[in-house]
Amino acid sequence: QVQLVESGGGLVQPGGSLRLSCTASRYISSIYTVAWYRQAPGSERESVALINSDDTINYADSVKGRFTISRDNAKNTVYLQMNSLRPEDTAVYYCYVRHSYSGTFYWGQGTQVTVSS
């Protein structure tokens, strides 16, 4: 079992930046795919950024060039640096990890990001 705890969300003005963190309760090796998802009110949960077990990275088209995902295995932490934030980035952001072989996956509880002036 893995518990994931997100932090770093909040209220920011358009054009601002936030860095989200997701810390796991135990060591998450590179065999785990790690990702950030988000869900806006009335919308389905969507993938924002993902690091595959082979270290390839994928971003949603809507965040390319603005968001950066990274991981620090030594700290059991995944980050999402979000720059040039827009009102449409407003959502609850969730951390997700999945074992690449077994398929076992875990979700964090979510952190609210609100972009508004």
N, C-alpha and C positions, 0 to 999 in steps of 0.2 A: 504494500500500500504506500502511496505517495501523496502527501498533502502539498498543495501549491498555494502560496499566499502572494497575491499581487499588492503592489503599492505604487504610489506616485501619481495617481489620478487627481483630478481637481478641476477648477474653473480657470480658464485661460482666455485671453482675448485673441481674436483672429490674427494670424501671423506669428503668434507666440509658439513656445516650445514646452514640451513636457518629456520626462523620461520615466517610463514605467519599468518596474522591476517585478520579477516573479521568482520567488525563492522556494526551492523544494525542500521537503523534510529529510531527504537523504540524497546521496550522491546520484546524479543523473549523468551517465556516461554518454559518449558520443553516439552510442547505439540507439539512443532515443532521438526521435524527431521532436523538435520543439517549435512551438508556433504561438502566435497571437491571433485571436479572433475578436470580432466586435459585433455587437447587436444594438441597433438603434430601435427606438420605440416603433412598433408596428412592422418591423422588418425582420427578415431571417438573419440568423447568425452567419457571418461571412469571414472567410480567411483574410487576414491582413498581411501577415508575413510569416515565413516558415524557414527553418533550417533543417535540411534533411540529414540523415545519418552519414551521408557522404560529404557533408559540409556545403552542398549547394544551397543556394538561397533563392526563394521565390517571394515576390511581392505582388499584391493586388495592383492593378493598373492605376487605381485611384490614389495610391500612396507612393508610387515609384518616384524616387528623387527627393522625397520629403521624409520618409521614415527609414530607420535603420534598425534591423534586428541583430542582436549579438548574444553570445553565451559565454559564461565563465564557469567552466565545469568545476574548478577548484572551489568556487563559492556556491555551487549548486544554484546558480542564478541565470535567468534569461532577461535580457533588456529589450526595450523598444524605445528608441529615441525618435521623438516625433517633432518635426520642425515645420514651420510655415502652416500651422494648423488652420483649418477652415471650419466654419459652422457645421458642415456636413460630416465632419469627423466626430461629432458628438455621438457618444454611444457608451455602453458598458463594454469594457475591454477584458477579455478572458485569456488566461494562459492555458496552454494545452501541451501535454507531452504524451508521446506514444512510443512504446517499445517496437522497434522495427521488425523484430522476428515474431514475437508473440501477439502483437497487435493490442496488447493491454494499453489502455489510455486513461488519462486523468485530466480533470478540469480544475482550474482555480475558481474562486467564488466571484471573481469579477471586480473591476474597479471603474468608477464612473469618470468619464472625461467629458467635460462640457466646454465647448468653444463658443463664446458669446461676448459681445461688447456691452 
